[in-house]
Amino acid sequence: MRKKIAKFSILPLAAGSIFFSFSTKDAAKLNLEKYSTNDLELVYTVEDLKEEIETGFNLSKPAHMLDKSYVGFKEAVAFKESGGDYKSVNEFGYLGKYQFGKGTLKLVGVYDTIKFLNTPALQEAAFYANASRNKWILQRDIRRFEGKVINGVKVTESGILAAAHLAGPGSVKKYLRSWGAQAFSDAFGTTIKNYMKRFGGYDVSFVATEKNARVDLEKFTG
């Protein structure tokens, strides 16, 4: 989108100001031709950057979503999954801020979905436990493929963990080991490639590599 800026003639005013600031004798010697705007184009075309800014990143996001830490990573994933809504339940039954399936919740020790939806801290713990478990399952693939380019996307550890949240670690293994030939997409058409690109480059070293990572439910009793 482009906009026109109206014509204006500021240079002649500047020239006039210069002229009257000198004595009459000095002004007679002044060559005003070099201040002329006769041959200048004073109608400029400038870009309207609003669209570029809006597509670059959402300005309504919390500031911590814009950094590259673990917090930035999980909040970016949450924004994509549910808009950050702890109470969200989609048409396929996926639950909470990070849109967990019931099967995945059971893998990290969470069985009470009502309590899960009503306990934000429990959802955060489940996300961390799932990421930790996936990191253990995919640790060899992270070492092997990190920094490689598959289907035009640079593979990063955070991209792998995000893709595992979307598709499960098994699907991510198949995607990586086939160099992108065995693709995956969810019910909304979102692919492993999409997540690897969107969530690449975050520092997820905070996430431990743990085989049997589970939520400590004792912290959420009472």
C-alpha positions in Angstrom: 0.0 0.0 0.0 1.3 3.5 -0.9 0.3 7.0 0.0 0.9 10.4 -1.6 2.4 13.3 0.3 1.2 16.8 -0.7 3.6 19.2 -2.5 5.4 21.7 -0.4 8.0 24.3 -1.0 10.2 24.7 2.0 13.4 25.4 0.2 12.3 28.8 -1.3 11.4 29.9 2.3 14.9 28.8 3.4 16.5 30.7 0.6 14.5 33.9 1.4 15.5 33.6 5.1 19.2 33.4 4.0 18.8 36.4 1.7 17.4 38.8 4.3 19.9 37.7 7.0 22.7 39.3 4.9 23.4 43.0 4.3 22.2 44.4 1.0 25.7 44.4 -0.3 26.2 40.7 0.6 22.8 39.7 -0.7 23.7 41.2 -4.1 26.6 38.7 -4.3 24.5 35.7 -3.3 23.6 33.3 -6.1 20.2 31.9 -5.3 20.1 29.6 -8.3 21.6 26.8 -6.2 18.6 27.1 -3.8 16.0 26.8 -6.6 13.4 24.1 -6.5 12.3 24.4 -10.1 13.9 21.1 -11.2 13.2 19.1 -8.0 10.5 16.5 -7.5 8.6 17.5 -4.3 5.9 14.8 -4.5 7.4 11.8 -2.7 6.1 8.3 -2.5 6.6 6.5 0.8 5.6 3.0 1.9 2.9 2.5 4.4 4.6 0.1 6.8 1.6 -0.8 8.8 1.0 -4.1 6.9 4.6 -5.1 7.2 4.6 -4.5 10.9 1.4 -6.4 11.5 2.6 -9.4 9.5 6.0 -9.4 11.1 4.7 -9.9 14.7 1.6 -9.3 16.7 2.0 -6.2 18.7 -0.6 -7.3 21.2 1.6 -10.2 22.4 3.1 -9.9 25.8 6.7 -8.6 25.7 8.2 -11.9 27.0 6.9 -13.6 23.9 9.3 -11.7 21.8 12.5 -13.0 23.5 14.2 -16.3 22.7 14.3 -17.9 26.2 12.3 -21.0 27.3 9.6 -18.6 28.5 9.4 -17.0 25.1 9.3 -20.4 23.5 6.4 -21.8 25.5 4.4 -18.6 25.3 4.9 -18.5 21.5 3.6 -22.1 21.3 0.7 -21.3 23.6 -0.3 -18.3 21.5 -0.3 -20.4 18.3 -2.2 -23.3 20.0 -4.9 -21.4 21.9 -4.2 -17.7 22.1 -2.8 -18.4 25.6 -6.2 -19.4 27.0 -6.0 -21.9 29.8 -9.7 -22.7 29.5 -9.7 -23.5 25.8 -11.1 -26.7 24.5 -11.3 -27.2 20.7 -13.6 -29.2 18.6 -11.4 -32.2 18.7 -11.2 -32.2 22.5 -7.7 -30.8 22.9 -7.3 -29.0 26.2 -6.0 -25.9 27.7 -3.4 -23.3 26.9 -1.1 -25.8 25.0 -4.0 -27.9 23.6 -3.0 -31.2 25.0 -4.7 -34.5 24.0 -5.9 -36.7 26.8 -3.4 -39.4 25.8 -0.4 -37.1 26.1 -1.6 -35.9 29.5 -1.7 -39.5 30.7 1.9 -40.0 29.6 3.0 -37.2 31.9 0.8 -38.4 34.8 -2.3 -36.1 34.4 -5.6 -37.9 34.4 -8.1 -35.3 35.8 -8.9 -33.1 32.9 -11.3 -30.9 34.8 -8.6 -30.1 37.4 -6.2 -29.6 34.5 -8.3 -27.0 32.8 -8.8 -25.2 36.1 -5.2 -25.2 37.2 -2.9 -23.0 35.2 0.2 -24.1 37.1 -0.6 -27.7 36.3 -0.8 -26.9 32.6 2.6 -25.2 32.8 4.1 -28.3 34.6 2.6 -30.6 32.0 4.1 -28.6 29.1 7.5 -28.8 30.7 7.3 -32.5 31.5 6.1 -33.3 27.9 9.0 -31.2 26.4 11.4 -32.9 28.7 10.2 -36.4 27.8 10.2 -35.5 24.1 13.8 -34.1 24.4 14.9 -37.5 25.8 13.2 -39.4 23.0 14.7 -37.2 20.3 18.1 -36.5 21.8 20.0 -38.4 19.1 18.0 -36.7 16.4 18.7 -33.3 17.9 22.4 -34.0 17.9 22.3 -35.4 14.3 20.1 -32.9 12.6 20.5 -29.6 14.5 21.9 -27.0 12.0 20.9 -29.0 9.0 18.4 -27.7 6.4 15.3 -29.8 5.6 12.7 -28.6 3.1 14.2 -25.1 3.2 14.0 -24.8 7.0 17.0 -24.8 9.4 16.6 -27.5 12.0 16.9 -26.3 15.6 16.4 -27.9 19.0 13.4 -25.7 19.8 11.9 -26.3 16.4 12.2 -30.1 17.0 10.5 -29.8 20.4 7.7 -27.6 19.0 7.1 -30.1 16.2 7.0 -32.9 18.8 4.4 -31.0 20.7 2.3 -30.8 17.5 2.9 -34.2 16.0 4.4 -36.4 18.7 8.1 -37.5 18.8 7.6 -40.5 16.6 6.4 -38.4 13.7 9.2 -36.0 14.1 11.7 -38.8 14.0 10.2 -40.1 10.7 10.3 -36.6 9.3 13.9 -35.9 10.2 15.3 -39.4 9.3 13.5 -39.2 5.9 14.9 -35.7 5.3 11.4 -34.4 5.2 9.9 -37.0 2.8 7.6 -38.4 5.5 5.5 -35.4 6.3 2.8 -34.8 8.9 -0.1 -32.4 9.2 -2.8 -32.1 11.9 -6.5 -31.7 11.4 -6.0 -28.0 10.7 -3.3 -28.6 8.0 -0.4 -27.5 10.3 2.8 -29.3 9.4 6.0 -30.3 11.1 7.8 -27.9 8.7 5.5 -25.1 9.8 6.4 -25.6 13.5 10.1 -26.1 12.9 10.2 -22.8 11.0 7.9 -20.8 13.3 9.5 -21.9 16.6 13.1 -22.3 15.5 16.0 -20.5 17.3 14.8 -20.4 20.9 17.1 -21.3 23.8 15.5 -24.4 25.3 18.5 -25.5 27.3 16.4 -25.0 30.4 14.4 -28.1 29.5 16.0 -31.2 31.1 16.4 -34.5 29.1 14.3 -36.9 31.1 13.1 -40.3 30.1 10.1 -40.6 32.4 9.3 -37.0 33.0 6.0 -36.7 34.9 4.1 -34.0 36.7 4.5 -34.0 40.5 0.8 -34.1 41.3 1.5 -33.7 45.0 2.2 -30.0 44.3 -1.3 -29.7 43.1 -3.3 -31.5 45.8 -5.8 -29.8 48.1 
